[in-house]
Amino acid sequence: MTFRSLIPLFRRQMGDRKRQRDDSVHPHSSENVKLSEEQNVGEGNNDIISSLPGNVLHHILSFLSTKDAIRTSILSTKWEYLWTSISNIDLNDTCPWIGKKEDRSLLDFVDRVFHFHDASDIKSLTVKSSELVNSSRVNSWISASMRHNIEELNLSLSWKAQPVLPCHLFTCQSLVTLKLFMNWSLKVPSLTHFSNLKTLELSYVTFSDDNSTQHLFSSCPVLQELALVNCGWKNLKTIMICIPTLKTLTIENEARWTRDVSFVTKIYAANLIHLRCISCRVVNFHLYDLSSLVDASIGFYNNSSAEDVTSQVLGLLSAVVNVKKLSTTSATLLGFIRDYRDGYTLGRVPSCFTSSLKTVRIGFLDEDDAEMWFIRFLLKNATVLERLVLHCYSADQQKLSSRLNKLPRGSKSCVIELLPLRFCNF
């Protein structure tokens, strides 16, 4: 019998205990009489799960949500405090089992979880809340989790004021994953060294100067995944990301977070495998030594000028020539090919068109002249193309299909798929 096969049995046992508890409130109801008869029939059955060793029971708890893990305390005296050893704590405002009264708020509940937790390690802590929280409260959670050798810390909180995270967080040796959603400036102490941090994800965090930003990135000697999502950049001239161990890099910015983009982003990552750079404005990216890159997603949205897009995309594409998979936005594609419409032809066909390009997916197709020029060029010259996927408005599919079928194809085996926009996920 595997651990996972025990979970359904375990859930049934929890349901039985809950019904038994309800029986004490309404002992003479017809349903309870029936349950009592069923229980008498099965009195000879053993409690299989509760008889398992403690380490096995803890392993079973690791498959449960924090909610269900805490609810196990009603099963029996053996289970009453077992949840205080849970290694994964995941709490958020959307949990229906947490009341909306002040005395049952999520923040209070987190306090209680740490108060009753025993001395065993906590592998991960995730707290997501829309309640306003102050630094002292969050810092007490961080300090407590560090005493339990925390490995993964994920905080998505609404702060009452500028948060000041504890300095010892920035030298935590057990931390492997750190994810922060702050909507405030990140204060990086002078003494910062994440010796074992492999994943760093910062969302809606504001960086105020070049030095602290550079200091943070250079203090992660084994970092493998870095994500900067809708981060603000104030008073910065250059963002330097020089991390030899980095394998995955994500940089995404919405329009309101890129209003005054005037800095240069320099990326040195010899072992980078996955790159995603998406912005509502053209950001000045400089990429160096990306020979290990396998897939890249590069895109700028419509509020960038065509000239800026073309210049930036050409520079980025020249740095990702070795990728096996390249994704881009329709606005980026239009900016890149705009100069080639009206009958203009390329001097030579890219080598990948005749050697390796097998799948092309284009989202948000408007049948713009530049888009159709590119599709015509692609179908004619991509001799090993197997699949062309186009996302368009449902009402346009029949007309577009008829138009595409008339275009010459260099690959006789190429299949063209037309999908609604709702299935487009760039």
N, C-alpha and C positions, 0 to 999 in steps of 0.2 A: 504493500500500500504506500503510495507516494504522499508527500506533504500536501500537494494540491488536491488530491482525492479526499483528504480529510476535511477540507474547508466546507463542502456542503453539509457533511455530518455535523460539523461544528456549528454551523448556522442553525441547523434544525434544533440542536441542543439548546442554543441560546433562545430560540423561539419557545421551546418547551418550558424553560425556566421562567420566561416572561409570563407565559400563560399560568404557570403555577403561582406566580406572584399575584396575578390578577384574580386567581381563585380565592385568595384570602379576603379579597374585597367583596366578591359576589359568590360565595360558596355554594348557593343553592340553585343557581341558574341551570337551565336544561343543558346548555352547552358544557358547563363545568361538570355536570353529572356524567355526560358522555366521555369527557376527557378523563375523569377519574377512573371510569371503567377501563379505558384504553391503557392508562398508566398501571392499573392493577395487573392487566394482562402482561405488561412488559416489565414487571418488577424484577424479574430474574435477569434482565439484561444488564450487562456491566456498562459503566461509564467509560467507554474506550478512550476518549480523548484525555480526560482528567487523570487517567492512570499513566499517561506518557511521562517521560523524564522532563525535567524543567527546561533543559536546553531545547528540546523538541517543541515544547509549548511556546517558547519565545520565538522559535522559527515560524510557527503557525501565525503568531501575532504579526509578524513582519509582512504577511500577505494581506492583512486587514487595514482598512482605513483607521485613522486615529479615533474616529467616532466609535467604530465597532470594537476597537481594541479596549477602549475605556469601558464600554458596555459589558465586556466579559466579566467584570467584577460581580455581576449578579448571578453567575453560574453556580459558584460554590465558594466555600471558604478558601479553597486552594487557588481560585482565580481572583480573589478579592483584590489583591495587590499586585498581581502579575503584570498588569498594564503599566505599572510604575517603572518597568524596565524596558519599555518600548524604545527602539533605536531610531525610528523615523517618525518625526512629529510634523504633521501637515494640517494646518488650520487656516480657514479663510472665511470671509463674511458670508459666503454663499451657502455655508452648511446649514440646512434647515433645522438641525437639532440644537443649534445654539439660539437661545432666546434673544429677543430684542430689548429686553429690560436692561437697565444699567448694570444690575448686579449679575447679569449673565452675558455681558458683552464679550466679544472675542478677546479683547485685550486682557480682561480679567481672567478669562479662561486660560490664556497662555500663562499668566502668573501662577495659576493653580497647578498647571501641568508641571512647571518647574519646581514648585514647592513640594509636590509629592513624589517627584522622580527620585529613584534611588541612585546609587553611586555608579551604576553601569554607564557605558559609553552611549552617546547620542550620535548616530551617524549623520542624520540630516535634520535640519529645522527649516520649515517653510511657513511663513506667516504673511498672509495677504489680507489687508484690512483697509476699509475706507474711513474708519474712525480716526480722528485726529489723535496723534500720539506725540509724546515728548521724548527727547533724547535719553533722559535718565531711565525711563522705563525700558526702552529698547536696549540700552546699554546693559541693563541688568540681565536681559535675556542672552545677549551676546556673551557676557562674562560667564554666565551659568553654563551655556553651551560649550564654551571653551574649556571649562573645568571638566566637561564630559568628553573632551577630545573630538569636538565637532569636525566633520569632514565636508559637509555640504550646507551652506547657509544661503537662504533665498528669502529676502525681505522686500515686500512690495507694500509700502505704507504711505499714509498721508501725515505729514509732519506739521506740528503746530508752529514750529519756528525752525530756523537754520539748524540742522542736526550736526552734532559733533560726535562722531563715532569714537569709541574708546581706542586709545593709541595701541593697546596690546592686540587689537584685532589685526593690525597691519604687520604684525610679526608672528602671527599664529602659525605654528609649524604643522598642525594637524589638518589645516584647511586645504581641501582639494578643489572645491567648487565654491565660487562666490558670485551671487547674483543680487544686484541692488537696483531697486526702482525708487528714486528719491525725489525728483522734481526740485532739487536744491543743489547748491554747489557742494562739491566733494572736497573736503579738507584732508589733504594727504600729509601726514606728519613726516618730519625729516628722517626719522628712523622707520623705514618701511622695508620689509623683506618677507615675501611669501615664498618660503623655501620649497613648498610642495604644491603650490597652486597650479592647477592644470586648466581650469575653466574660469574665465572672468567675463561676466555679462553686466554691463552698465546701461540702464535705460533712464532717459530723462534726467541725466546727471549733467551738471554744468561744470566745465573746467575753466579756471580763471586765469591761468598763466602757463607759459611754456614749460617752466621748470618743474612744477608739480606733476604735470601730465607726463613729461619725459621720465621723471623720477618713479612714478607709479609703474609704467610699462617696463622699465629697466630693472625693477625690483621683483620680477617674476621670472626667475631663471629657467623654469621648466614648463612655462605656459604653453598649452597646445591649442586652446580655443579662446578667441577674443571677440566679443560682440559689443559694439557701440551703437545703441539704438536711440535716435532722437536726442542725442546729447547736444548741449549748448557749449559754444566755444567763445569765450570772451578774452579779449586782449591777447590773442594767440597769433603768432606769425607762422609758426611751423609746428606740425604734429609729427613727431618722429616715432615710428613703430619699428623698432629693430629687435626682433625676437627670433633667434635662430631655431628655436624648438617649435615655433608656431606652425600649426597644421590647418587651422580653420580661422578665417577672419571675416567678420560681418560688420559693415558700416552702412547704416540706414538713417536717413534724415527726411522728415516732413518739412513742408514749406516754412512753417513758423519757427523752425529750429535752424534755418539756414538763411536768415534774412541778410546778415552781414558777413557772408563768407568771403574772406580775403586772405586766408592762410593757405599754406601748402601742406599737403599730407604726403610724407615720404614713408614708403613701406619697404623694409628690408627683411625678407623672410625666405631664406633659401630652401626651407623644407615645407613651404606652404602648399597644401593640396586643394583646399576649397576657398574660393574668394567670392564675396558678395558685396558689391558697392552700388547702392541705390540711393538716389537723392533727387529732391524736387528742384534743386539748382545745381549747376555745374560746379563741382568741387575739384580743385587743382590737385589731382593725384599724380604722384611720381612713384612708379613701381620699379624695383630693382631685383635682379637675380631671382626670377620666379620659374626656374627651369623644372621644378617638381610639380607645378600646378597641373591639376587634372580637370577641374571644372571651375568656371567663372560665370557670375551673374553681374552684368554691368548695365546700368541704366540711369538716364536722367529724364525727368518728366517735362511736360509741355511748357512750363513757365521759364525754361531756359531758351536763350536765343539759338537759332539754327547754327550760326557761325561758331558760337562757343561749344555747342554740342559736337559739331564735326571735328573741331580741333582737339577736344579732349578725348573723344572716342578713338580717333586715329592714334593718339598717344597710348591709350590703354590697350588697344588691340595689338599694337606692336610689342607690348610687354607680356601678352598672354598667348603667344603664337603656338605654344605646345599643348594647349588644353584639348581634351577629348570632348568636352561639352561646354558650349558657350550659350548663355541666355542673355537677352537684352529686352528693353522695352520698345514699344512701337515708336515712341517719340525719339528714342535714340536711333533707331533704324532709319527713321525719316530724315533726321539731321545728318546722318552719315551718307545716305544715298541721294540727297536732294540735288547735289551737283552733277549727278550722273543721268538725270532724266533728260527728256527732249532729244532723244536720239543719240546721246553720248554713249560710247562704249569703253570699257576698261581695256587697258593695254594688253593685259594677259589675265587669264582665268586663274584664280587662286588654286594652288596645288591640291588642297584638301578636297576641292570639288570633284576631282577625278581619281582620288585615292582613298579617302576615308569618310567623307561627309555622307551619313546615312539617314539622319533624322533632322528635320527642321520644324520648329513650332513657332508660330507667329500669333500673338494675342492682339485683340482689339483692332481687327482689320477694318479699315474704312473704305477700302478700294481707292485710296488716294492714288494719283498718277505715279508718284514716286514708289509707293508700295507695289503697285502692279508692275512697274518697271523691274523692280527687284525680283518679284516672283517669276516674271518671264525670263529674266537672266538666269535665275536659279534653276528652273526646270530645264532650260536649254543646255546648260553647261555642267550640271551636277550629274555626272554619268553613273555614279554608284548610289545615288539617292534612293532610299527605300520607302521613306514616309515623310509626307509634308502635312502638318496639322495646322489648320487655320481656324481661329476663333472669330466669329462674326455675329452680327445680329441675325436672329432666326429668320426674319422676313426677307433677308437678302440671300439666303443660302441657295435657293434654286437658281436665281439669276447668276450668282457667282459661280456655281458649279458649271453651268453652261458656258460661261466665259472661260473658265480654266481648262475645260476639256478641249478647247480649240487651240490651246497653246502647244507649241512643239516641245517634246521631252527628250532629253539625252539619255534618261534611264527608262527603259520599257517596263521595269518592275515597280516603278514608283507608284505608291497609293496616296491619293489626296483625301484627307479627312476634314470635313467641315463640322465644327462643334459650336454650340451656343456660347456666348460670352460668360455665362454663369459657371462654366467648367474651366475657365481660364484662371490659373493660379501661378502667377509669376513670382 
